[in-house]
Amino acid sequence: MAAVIPFSQALRERTWTGHSDSEGAGFMTDLMSGKGSRDDYIALVAQHFFIYESLEAAADRMKNDPVAASFISPKLTRLPAIVEDLRFLIGDDWREQIVPLPTTARYVRRIDEVAATWNGGFIAHHYTRYLGDLSGGQIIRTLMQRQFGFETNGVGFYLFGDIAKPKEFKETYRTQLDAVDWDAAERERVIDEVLVAYRFNTELFLDLAQAKAAQVA
């Protein structure tokens, strides 16, 4: 009899291609390799504002859901840090200077839609964003500090001061995923929604690249 693969492992394995595509998008490749500018980084942070505004509003709506509640933690909350980063990077009038790109607007609508009624969809987007922030996000923070001379101002989004051991936090999160009593069909739906989230991230990087090209032209 074949061993049953834990859901968290199946989720990682089945979505790895989408994750790799997202990481490899040209805009981020340039930013990570030192070819991107400070303005490129600011453009990325600005889009994060809209995404996390939606995701954390969804978390507030889902906090009493018996399944979603175990994944929601104030230790993960990013929006206040994004606001402070934008204030540092742009100025006090930062809110008047940023607009969501087309992909961001679609991404936000998707989060709003699925998180209104479906805890599995909410968890799919929650998982994609926050576990990514706790993993690759830490590499991004180090590179941005090195490239642009940031200390903590400007990269507060990537600083999880209340999570002393990110690796253990992620392991606990995955254990919680394995413990959810979803049937096979629901697990497939959640995996599919994680792939949707990764696709939005890849398309966002393409949008950012196009917006940059339009400014140069």
C-alpha positions in Angstrom: 0.0 0.0 0.0 1.4 3.4 -1.0 2.2 5.8 1.7 -0.2 8.7 2.0 1.6 12.0 1.3 0.8 14.8 3.9 -1.3 17.5 2.4 1.4 20.2 3.0 3.9 18.1 1.1 1.5 17.6 -1.8 0.8 21.3 -1.8 4.4 22.2 -2.0 5.2 19.6 -4.7 2.2 20.4 -6.9 2.7 24.1 -6.8 6.4 24.3 -7.1 6.4 25.1 -10.9 4.1 28.1 -10.2 6.3 29.2 -7.4 9.4 29.0 -9.6 7.8 30.9 -12.4 6.8 33.6 -10.0 10.3 33.9 -8.6 11.9 33.9 -12.1 9.8 36.7 -13.5 12.2 39.3 -15.2 11.3 42.2 -13.0 12.2 40.4 -9.8 15.3 38.9 -11.4 16.6 42.3 -12.3 15.7 43.7 -8.8 17.4 40.8 -7.1 20.5 40.9 -9.3 21.2 44.6 -8.8 19.9 45.7 -12.2 16.7 47.2 -10.6 16.4 50.7 -9.2 15.1 52.1 -5.9 12.0 53.2 -7.8 11.5 49.6 -9.0 11.5 48.5 -5.4 9.1 51.3 -4.4 6.8 50.2 -7.2 6.7 46.7 -5.7 6.1 47.9 -2.2 3.2 50.0 -3.5 1.5 47.0 -5.0 2.0 45.1 -1.7 -0.1 47.7 0.0 -3.2 46.9 -2.0 -2.7 43.1 -1.8 -2.2 43.0 2.0 -5.0 45.6 2.6 -7.3 43.0 1.0 -5.7 39.9 2.6 -5.7 41.3 6.1 -9.2 42.6 5.8 -10.2 39.0 4.8 -8.3 37.7 7.8 -10.4 40.0 10.0 -13.5 38.6 8.5 -12.3 35.0 8.8 -11.0 35.2 12.4 -14.0 33.4 13.8 -14.1 30.7 11.1 -13.3 27.4 12.8 -10.9 26.3 10.1 -9.2 29.6 9.1 -8.8 30.9 12.6 -5.9 28.7 13.5 -3.8 30.1 10.6 -4.5 33.8 11.5 -1.9 35.4 13.7 -1.1 39.0 14.6 2.6 38.0 14.2 2.1 37.8 10.5 0.3 41.2 10.0 2.2 43.2 7.4 0.0 46.2 6.5 1.3 48.6 9.3 4.9 47.8 8.2 4.1 48.5 4.5 2.5 51.8 5.5 5.6 52.8 7.3 7.9 51.6 4.5 5.9 53.7 2.0 6.0 56.8 4.2 9.8 56.4 4.4 10.2 55.7 0.7 7.7 58.2 -0.8 6.7 60.6 1.9 3.7 61.5 4.0 1.5 61.8 0.9 2.3 58.3 -0.2 -1.3 57.2 -0.5 -2.1 59.8 -3.1 0.9 58.7 -5.2 0.1 55.0 -5.6 -2.5 53.1 -7.7 -3.0 49.4 -8.2 -1.8 48.0 -11.4 -4.3 45.9 -13.5 -3.1 42.6 -12.2 -3.1 43.9 -8.6 -6.7 45.0 -9.0 -7.7 41.5 -10.3 -5.7 39.9 -7.5 -7.5 41.9 -4.9 -10.9 41.1 -6.4 -10.0 37.4 -6.3 -9.0 37.6 -2.6 -12.1 39.5 -1.8 -14.3 37.1 -3.7 -12.9 33.8 -2.3 -12.3 35.0 1.3 -15.9 36.2 1.6 -17.3 32.6 1.6 -14.6 30.0 1.3 -12.1 29.3 4.1 -10.0 27.1 1.9 -9.6 29.9 -0.7 -8.6 32.3 2.0 -6.0 29.9 3.4 -4.6 29.3 -0.1 -3.9 33.0 -0.5 -2.7 33.3 3.1 -0.3 30.4 2.7 1.1 31.7 -0.6 1.8 35.2 0.7 3.0 34.7 4.3 5.0 31.6 3.9 6.7 33.2 0.9 7.4 36.3 3.0 9.0 34.1 5.7 11.1 32.3 3.2 12.3 34.1 0.1 11.3 37.4 1.5 14.2 37.3 3.8 16.6 37.1 0.9 14.9 40.0 -0.8 15.3 42.1 2.4 19.0 41.4 2.7 19.6 42.3 -1.0 17.5 45.5 -0.8 19.4 46.6 2.3 22.7 45.9 0.6 21.7 47.6 -2.7 20.0 50.7 -1.4 21.6 51.2 2.0 18.4 50.5 4.0 18.7 49.5 7.6 15.2 48.7 8.8 13.3 51.7 7.3 12.1 50.7 3.9 12.2 47.0 4.5 10.0 46.7 7.5 7.6 44.5 5.5 10.2 41.7 5.6 10.9 42.0 9.3 8.9 39.6 11.4 10.0 40.8 14.9 7.5 38.6 16.7 8.6 35.4 15.0 11.9 34.4 16.6 12.2 31.1 14.6 10.6 31.4 11.1 11.5 27.8 10.3 9.6 26.5 13.3 6.7 28.8 12.6 6.4 27.5 9.0 6.6 23.9 10.2 3.7 24.5 12.6 1.8 26.1 9.8 2.2 23.1 7.6 1.2 20.8 10.5 -2.0 22.8 10.8 -2.6 22.4 7.0 -2.2 18.6 7.4 -4.7 18.6 10.3 -7.5 20.3 8.5 -10.3 17.8 7.8 -10.6 18.5 4.0 -11.7 15.7 1.7 -9.7 15.0 -1.5 -11.8 17.2 -3.6 -11.4 20.2 -1.3 -7.7 19.7 -1.1 -7.6 19.8 -4.9 -9.5 23.1 -4.8 -7.1 24.6 -2.4 -4.1 23.5 -4.4 -5.7 25.0 -7.5 -6.2 28.3 -5.7 -2.6 28.4 -4.6 -1.7 28.1 -8.3 -4.0 31.0 -9.0 -2.2 33.1 -6.4 1.2 32.3 -7.9 -0.1 33.1 -11.3 -1.2 36.5 -10.1 2.2 37.1 -8.6 3.9 36.3 -11.9 1.5 38.5 -13.8 2.1 41.3 -11.4 5.9 41.2 -12.1 5.0 41.4 -15.8 2.8 44.5 -15.1 5.6 46.1 -13.1 8.0 45.5 -16.0 5.6 47.0 -18.5 4.9 50.0 -16.3 8.6 50.6 -16.0 9.1 50.3 -19.8 6.3 52.8 -20.4 8.0 55.3 -18.1 11.3 55.0 -19.9 9.7 55.2 -23.4 
